Amino acid sequence: MKNTDSKTKSAFEDDLRRLDEIISEIESADTPLADSLALYKEGMELASDCAKELAEIENQVLILTKDAAGVLKTQAFATEEQDDDEF
């Protein structure tokens, strides 16, 4: 399983690096409009993939707490998005 986690981490980090490259290329005055559009589409797909991966990871994060009696318990990590959904 550790190998799968490192592959996922590597893929996620590779996607982030590629997103940085895409941003630089789009911001460059030398990039033709058609190329910028293709890069934008690629970037949006990568951003969506990264967002899904982060959501999966957030669902796996647990907070370790200690109650008044000193007993350790775990609870799900609440993101700001989840907190906003409760209202």
N, CA and C of each residue as an Amber inpcrd file, in Angstrom:
protein
   261
   0.8260000  -1.2050000   0.0000000   0.0000000   0.0000000   0.0000000
   0.8620000   1.2590000   0.0000000   1.9770000   1.2130000   0.6660000
   2.8620000   2.3570000   0.7120000   3.2940000   2.7790000  -0.6880000
   3.5350000   1.7910000  -1.5480000   3.9280000   2.0760000  -2.9090000
   2.8330000   2.8330000  -3.6510000   1.5740000   2.4570000  -3.4500000
   0.4510000   3.1350000  -4.0780000   0.3640000   4.5780000  -3.5900000
   0.5580000   4.7880000  -2.2810000   0.5230000   6.1370000  -1.7290000
   1.6060000   7.0090000  -2.3410000   2.8040000   6.4630000  -2.5120000
   3.8890000   7.2600000  -3.0820000   3.6290000   7.5540000  -4.5500000
   2.9850000   6.6160000  -5.2660000   2.6240000   6.8730000  -6.6620000
   1.6010000   7.9850000  -6.7390000   0.5940000   7.9550000  -5.8430000
  -0.4310000   8.9860000  -5.8190000   0.1890000  10.3350000  -5.5030000
   1.0710000  10.3640000  -4.5060000   1.7380000  11.6090000  -4.1240000
   2.5600000  12.1300000  -5.2850000   3.2840000  11.2410000  -5.9390000
   4.1070000  11.6350000  -7.0700000   3.2510000  12.1900000  -8.1970000
   2.1400000  11.5210000  -8.5100000   1.2520000  11.9820000  -9.5690000
   0.6430000  13.3340000  -9.2130000   0.2360000  13.4940000  -7.9690000
  -0.3440000  14.7600000  -7.5140000   0.6820000  15.8850000  -7.6460000
   1.8910000  15.6300000  -7.1780000   2.9440000  16.6490000  -7.2590000
   3.3200000  16.9420000  -8.7060000   3.3410000  15.9240000  -9.5520000
   3.6060000  16.1290000 -10.9780000   2.5270000  17.0050000 -11.5980000
   1.2680000  16.7500000 -11.2260000   0.1640000  17.5700000 -11.7440000
   0.3030000  19.0200000 -11.2950000   0.6850000  19.2370000 -10.0440000
   0.8760000  20.6130000  -9.5620000   2.0060000  21.3070000 -10.3070000
   3.1080000  20.5790000 -10.5350000   4.2220000  21.1630000 -11.3000000
   3.7750000  21.5280000 -12.7050000   3.0020000  20.6450000 -13.3220000
   2.5150000  20.9100000 -14.6800000   1.5820000  22.1160000 -14.6750000
   0.7540000  22.2430000 -13.6500000  -0.1120000  23.4240000 -13.5500000
   0.7140000  24.7090000 -13.4850000   1.7960000  24.6910000 -12.7220000
   2.6790000  25.8600000 -12.6490000   3.2690000  26.1840000 -14.0230000
   3.6790000  25.1400000 -14.7430000   4.2320000  25.3440000 -16.0860000
   3.1850000  25.9540000 -17.0150000   1.9720000  25.4360000 -16.9300000
   0.8870000  25.9230000 -17.7850000   0.6150000  27.4010000 -17.5060000
   0.5750000  27.7650000 -16.2410000   0.3340000  29.1660000 -15.8760000
   1.4200000  30.0600000 -16.4670000   2.6630000  29.6290000 -16.3360000
   3.7730000  30.4150000 -16.8870000   3.6650000  30.5580000 -18.3980000
   3.2950000  29.4600000 -19.0600000   3.1730000  29.5040000 -20.5180000
   2.0300000  30.4110000 -20.9530000   0.8970000  30.3320000 -20.2530000
  -0.2450000  31.1740000 -20.6110000   0.0760000  32.6550000 -20.3790000
   0.7870000  32.9440000 -19.2860000   1.1310000  34.3310000 -18.9720000
   2.1850000  34.9030000 -19.8990000   2.8910000  34.0450000 -20.6020000
   3.9170000  34.4970000 -21.5270000   3.2710000  35.1940000 -22.7270000
   3.8210000  36.3180000 -23.1010000   3.2900000  37.0660000 -24.2420000
   3.5710000  36.3430000 -25.5540000   4.4860000  35.3880000 -25.5310000
   4.8780000  34.6860000 -26.7500000   3.9570000  33.5180000 -27.1030000
   3.0550000  33.1270000 -26.2050000   2.1950000  31.9760000 -26.4400000
   0.9970000  32.3920000 -27.2910000   0.8410000  31.7530000 -28.4550000
  -0.3070000  32.0720000 -29.3200000  -1.6380000  31.7580000 -28.6240000
  -2.6800000  32.4380000 -29.0410000  -3.9940000  32.2940000 -28.4240000
  -4.4960000  30.8430000 -28.4720000  -4.3450000  30.1840000 -29.6050000
  -4.8140000  28.7990000 -29.7410000  -4.0770000  27.8840000 -28.7720000
  -2.7830000  28.1040000 -28.6100000  -2.0040000  27.3060000 -27.6540000
  -2.4340000  27.5980000 -26.2240000  -2.7060000  28.8670000 -25.9480000
  -3.1620000  29.2460000 -24.6050000  -4.4860000  28.5720000 -24.2720000
  -5.3690000  28.4800000 -25.2370000  -6.6620000  27.8280000 -25.0160000
  -6.4670000  26.3410000 -24.7200000  -5.5940000  25.6840000 -25.4800000
  -5.3260000  24.2610000 -25.2500000  -4.6920000  24.0620000 -23.8750000
  -3.7870000  24.9540000 -23.5050000  -3.1500000  24.8800000 -22.1830000
  -4.1770000  25.1060000 -21.0730000  -5.0840000  26.0540000 -21.2990000
  -6.1350000  26.3340000 -20.3180000  -6.9800000  25.0860000 -20.0760000
  -7.3750000  24.4170000 -21.1450000  -8.1880000  23.2010000 -21.0200000
  -7.4190000  22.1240000 -20.2490000  -6.1430000  21.9550000 -20.5830000
  -5.3180000  20.9740000 -19.8780000  -5.2210000  21.3370000 -18.3950000
  -5.0220000  22.6110000 -18.1180000  -4.9210000  23.0740000 -16.7420000
  -6.1960000  22.8520000 -15.9540000  -7.3370000  23.0800000 -16.5750000
  -8.6140000  22.8680000 -15.8920000  -8.8160000  21.3880000 -15.5540000
  -8.4080000  20.5050000 -16.4460000  -8.5100000  19.0710000 -16.1740000
  -7.5910000  18.6690000 -15.0230000  -6.3720000  19.1920000 -15.0410000
  -5.4290000  18.8990000 -13.9580000  -5.9420000  19.4450000 -12.6290000
  -6.4770000  20.6660000 -12.6520000  -6.9990000  21.2760000 -11.4240000
  -8.1600000  20.4510000 -10.8710000  -9.0130000  19.9500000 -11.7450000
 -10.1270000  19.1100000 -11.3120000  -9.6150000  17.8110000 -10.6910000
  -8.6290000  17.1970000 -11.3270000  -8.0450000  15.9650000 -10.7930000
  -7.4240000  16.2060000  -9.4210000  -6.7150000  17.3160000  -9.2790000
  -6.0760000  17.6420000  -7.9930000  -7.1250000  17.8890000  -6.9110000
  -8.2000000  18.5740000  -7.2620000  -9.2680000  18.8440000  -6.2960000
  -9.9140000  17.5430000  -5.8210000 -10.1270000  16.6030000  -6.7450000
 -10.7030000  15.3110000  -6.3640000  -9.7590000  14.5580000  -5.4340000
  -8.4750000  14.5820000  -5.7470000  -7.4860000  13.8950000  -4.9190000
  -7.4440000  14.4960000  -3.5120000  -7.4720000  15.8240000  -3.4260000
  -7.4760000  16.4810000  -2.1200000  -8.7280000  16.1320000  -1.3180000
  -9.8630000  16.0730000  -1.9890000 -11.1180000  15.7200000  -1.3000000
 -11.0340000  14.3090000  -0.7320000 -10.4540000  13.3880000  -1.5000000
 -10.2880000  12.0180000  -1.0170000  -9.3760000  11.9750000   0.2060000
  -8.3110000  12.7450000   0.1530000  -7.3630000  12.7770000   1.2700000
  -8.0160000  13.3940000   2.5050000  -8.7690000  14.4760000   2.3230000
  -9.4420000  15.1170000   3.4530000 -10.4060000  14.1470000   4.1340000
 -11.0380000  13.2920000   3.3590000 -11.9620000  12.3090000   3.9320000
 -11.2360000  11.2700000   4.7780000  -9.9570000  11.1190000   4.5870000
  -9.1770000  10.1260000   5.3220000  -8.5230000  10.7030000   6.5790000
  -8.5100000  12.0100000   6.7050000  -7.8360000  12.6540000   7.8310000
  -8.7090000  12.5640000   9.0840000  -8.1120000  12.1250000  10.1590000
  -8.8030000  12.0460000  11.4390000  -8.0960000  12.9290000  12.4530000
  -8.8500000  13.4610000  13.3820000  -8.2900000  14.2550000  14.4650000
  -8.3060000  13.3990000  15.7230000  -7.1790000  13.3400000  16.3800000
  -7.0760000  12.5950000  17.6260000  -7.3170000  13.5730000  18.7710000
  -8.3160000  13.2790000  19.6010000  -8.6510000  14.1410000  20.7290000
  -8.6730000  13.3290000  22.0140000  -8.5860000  14.0430000  23.1070000
  -8.6450000  13.3980000  24.4190000  -9.8460000  13.9820000  25.1580000
 -10.7260000  13.0950000  25.6500000 -11.8850000  13.5910000  26.3790000
 -11.5030000  13.9300000  27.8240000 -12.4830000  14.3880000  28.6070000
 -12.2390000  14.8180000  29.9840000 -11.6480000  13.7100000  30.8530000
 -11.9620000  12.4620000  30.5390000 -11.4490000  11.3310000  31.3200000
 -10.0620000  10.8980000  30.8490000  -9.5450000  11.5740000  29.8300000
  -8.2190000  11.2320000  29.3270000  -8.2110000  10.1330000  28.2850000
  -9.3770000   9.7430000  27.8010000  -9.4790000   8.6900000  26.7950000
  -9.2910000   9.3120000  25.4080000  -8.4080000   8.6920000  24.6180000
  -8.1740000   9.1720000  23.2610000  -9.2900000   8.7080000  22.3390000
  -9.7780000   9.6170000  21.5090000 -10.8300000   9.3230000  20.5380000
 -10.4640000   9.9660000  19.2110000 -11.0060000   9.4210000  18.1470000
 -10.7980000  10.0290000  16.8390000 -12.1100000  10.5930000  16.3340000
 -11.9950000  11.6470000  15.5600000 -13.1630000  12.2180000  14.9110000
 -12.7390000  12.6790000  13.5260000 -13.6910000  12.7640000  12.6240000
 -13.3990000  13.1900000  11.2600000 -12.9510000  14.6440000  11.2610000
 -12.0520000  14.9580000  10.3700000 -11.5720000  16.3170000  10.1940000
 -12.6110000  17.0880000   9.4020000 -13.1170000  18.1740000   9.9570000
 -14.1210000  18.9980000   9.2770000 -13.4230000  20.1070000   8.5170000
 -13.6840000  20.1870000   7.2220000 -13.1240000  21.2640000   6.4160000
 -14.0580000  22.4600000   6.4870000 -13.5810000  23.6080000   6.0340000
 -14.4190000  24.8040000   6.0110000 -15.6440000  24.5660000   5.1470000
 -15.4620000  23.8350000   4.0360000 -16.5560000  23.5410000   3.1380000
 -17.6360000  22.7290000   3.8540000 -17.2320000  21.7500000   4.6460000
 -18.1840000  20.9430000   5.3780000 -18.8840000  21.7850000   6.4450000
 -18.1380000  22.6710000   7.0920000 -18.7310000  23.5410000   8.0960000
 -19.7770000  24.4500000   7.4830000 -19.5040000  24.9680000   6.2710000
 -20.4400000  25.8540000   5.5970000 -21.7170000  25.1210000   5.2050000
 -21.6110000  23.8290000   4.8890000 -22.7770000  23.0370000   4.4920000
 -23.7460000  22.8380000   5.6470000 -23.2670000  22.9320000   6.8750000
 -24.1190000  22.6990000   8.0360000 -25.0740000  23.8400000   8.2970000
 -24.8250000  25.0210000   7.7810000 -25.6670000  26.1780000   8.0420000
 -26.7490000  26.3310000   7.0330000
